Structure formats: C-alpha cells, structure tokens
Amino acid sequence: ASQQARFAQEVGDVVYFAYDSSALTTEARETLQRQANWLKQYPAINVTIEGHCDERGTREYNLALGERRANSIKNYLTSLGISSSRVDTVSYGKERPAVLGSTPVAWAKNRRGVTVIE
C-alpha cells in the first residue's frame, strides 16, 4: 500500500466541518492528534492540507472558506508540535467534491480537510 493509503487507514486523513464553519470538532481534533503523532514518527515527511467545501455559495466565498479550513488544521497540527515548515495549505473550494449530489449527506462529506503526504 502507498504511504497515503496506510496513513488514511491507520490514522485518518480526512476531517469534516460544520456548515460554513472552519472550527475543528472534537472528532476532528482527535484525528489531528493521531496525525501529529504519526508525523512525529516520520520527521522527513511533509504534508499539504487541502481545504474543501460543499457546493453551496459562490466559488470565491468557498475558496476563502476552504483556506480557513486548511489553516485551522495547520494551526492545530503546529500547536501539537509539528513544524509549520512541514505543512502547506491549499484551498479547492467547491471544485473537487468527494461526493456528487445535492443532498445533506453529500454536502457533509464535501466539507472537509484532507491531509496529503507530499
């Protein structure tokens, strides 16, 4: 399995956000604590945090919201001792949905932050 696949399986590479929010949920924090512990074991690995949104709202608004989400994740990882130089951020706004469809379930899956191993 690729390193990304192992990371996703063992640690969890995705956290989810509430509607129009970049605040980390309790569940998100638990996932990010596991990510930080994993990253401490592999100090040579850098990551990119992708911020994603659901389809509601304008493209511009969602790019900004995705950026806030990615930065929330980055800030939390750095607060747990991961060097900020190891963590890049990118926002895809609503351009890369994980799930297609205009349902509350699809929207919830698309409001996410993904930690991608570089």
DAHU-V487178 format. One record per backbone hydrogen bond with DSSP energy under -0.5 kcal/mol. CO is the residue of the C=O (numbers start at 1). NH is the residue of the N-H. E is the energy in kcal/mol with one decimal. If there is no record, write none. Layout:
BEGIN
CO,NH,E / CO,NH,E
END
This chain:
BEGIN
2,6,-2.4 / 3,7,-2.8 / 4,8,-2.8 / 5,9,-2.3 / 6,10,-3.4 / 7,11,-2.4 / 7,12,-2.1 / 13,115,-2.9 / 15,113,-2.6 / 18,21,-1.8 / 25,29,-2.5 / 26,30,-2.0 / 27,31,-2.1 / 28,32,-2.7 / 29,33,-2.1 / 30,34,-1.7 / 31,35,-2.3 / 32,36,-2.6 / 33,37,-2.2 / 34,38,-2.3 / 35,39,-2.9 / 36,40,-2.0 / 37,41,-1.0 / 38,41,-0.7 / 38,42,-0.9 / 42,45,-2.1 / 46,118,-2.7 / 47,88,-2.7 / 48,50,-0.6 / 48,116,-2.9 / 49,51,-0.5 / 49,90,-2.5 / 50,52,-0.5 / 50,114,-2.2 / 51,92,-2.7 / 51,93,-0.7 / 58,62,-2.4 / 59,63,-2.1 / 60,64,-2.0 / 61,65,-2.4 / 62,66,-2.8 / 63,67,-1.7 / 64,68,-2.1 / 65,69,-2.4 / 66,70,-2.5 / 67,71,-2.4 / 68,72,-2.3 / 69,73,-1.9 / 70,74,-2.5 / 71,75,-3.0 / 72,76,-1.9 / 73,77,-2.6 / 74,78,-2.6 / 75,79,-1.9 / 76,80,-1.1 / 77,82,-2.0 / 78,81,-1.6 / 81,83,-0.5 / 83,86,-2.1 / 84,87,-1.3 / 86,47,-2.8 / 86,88,-0.6 / 88,49,-3.3 / 90,51,-2.7 / 92,95,-2.7 / 93,53,-2.8 / 103,107,-2.9 / 104,108,-2.2 / 105,109,-1.8 / 106,110,-1.6 / 107,111,-1.3 / 110,112,-1.6 / 111,17,-2.6 / 112,52,-2.8 / 113,15,-2.3 / 114,50,-3.0 / 114,116,-0.7 / 116,48,-2.7
END
